[in-house]
Amino acid sequence: METIFTAMDRFTAWANGKNKAAAVRKAKGQTQKDNFEEVEKVIKFLDSIPKDVLALSAFRCQAYTRSLMYLESFLSTNLDALQKNLGFLQEAIVMLQLVMSVQSSWKMK
C-alpha cells in the first residue's frame, strides 16, 4: 500500500511542477505548448479517489500522519461527516502520539 501512496505523491508533484512551470512562463510572457490535458487527467484521477478511503488505508498501513492529512482533507469538504469520523480522528491522533513517544524514548537511549 505504501507503494500506492508513493506513486500518488509522485503524480501530485509532477502535476504541481507542470502547473508551476506554466505559471512562470505565463508571467514572463512566454508561451510553450504544454500538454495540459495530461496534467488535468492526472489531477482529475487523483481527486477522484475518496479521501476518507485514503485516510483509512493509510491508517491500516500505520502511516498515521498521512492518515490525518487525508482525513483533514476529507473533513474540510464534508463538514457534516465530522461527528461520524470523530472516533477515527481520535484513534489516529492517539496512534500518532504513541509512535512519536516511542521514537522519543529511542532517541533518549
N, C-alpha and C positions, 0 to 999 in steps of 0.2 A: 504494500500500500504506500509506503514511503516513496517508491519509485513514481507513483502517480502524482504525488504531491510535488516531487522534484520536477517532473515534466510540466505540471501546471505552472510552477514558478518560472520555468524557462520560457514557456509560451507567453506568460504575462510580461516578463522582462523584455522579450523580443518585441511584442506589440507596443509596449511603452517606449522602447527605444526608437522604433519606427515613427511613432507619433511625435516624439520629441524632436527627432531629426527633421521631420516635415515642418514642424512649427518653427524651428530655427531657420530653415531655408525660406519659409514664407516671410518671416520677419526681415530677412536680408533681401527680400525681393527676388530671390532665386526661384526658378521653377525646375522641378525634376519630376519625371513621371515615376511615382511610386505605385506599387501595387496595393492600393488601399483596400481593394476587395478582399485580398488575403488577410490583411490586418483585421478588417471588420468581421470576417468569418471566424477568425480565432477568438476575437473578443466576444462575439455572439455565442460561440461554443462554450467558452469559459463561464459566461454569465448564465448560460442555460443550466448549469449544474447547481442543484439546490444547495444553498449554503448550510442549511441545517443538516443535510446528509453529510456534507463535508466535515462539519463540526463533530458529528458522531463518529465518523470514520477516523478522524484524527485522534479523537479521544481513545478509541479502541486500539490505535497504534501507540498509545502513550505519548502522543505529541500534544501535550496539554496547552502549550502556548498557541500553537496553530489552531487547536480546537476552539479556544477562546476567541481567536481572531475571526474565525468563520462564524461563530455564534454571535459575536458582536455585529458582524456584517448582516447576518440574517435578522437579528432583532432590530437593527436600525431601520430596516424596511418593513418589518412586521411587528409593530409595537404591540398589537393585540396578542402576540404569541409569548410575551414575556412571562406572564403568570404560568403558562403551560410549561415553559422551559426553565423555570426558576430552580427546580431541583437539579437539573442537569448543569446549570450555571454554577450552582453552589458546589456540586461534586467536582467539576472541572477546576474550580479555584482551589478547593481543598487539595486535590491531587497535585496541582502545580506547586502549592506551598510545601507539600510533603517532599516533592522532588527537590525543590530549592533548599529545604532544610537538610536533606541528606547530602546534597552537594556541598553545603557549607560545612557540615561535620567532617566530610572527607578532606576538605581544604585545611581544616584545623589540625589534622593528624600530622 
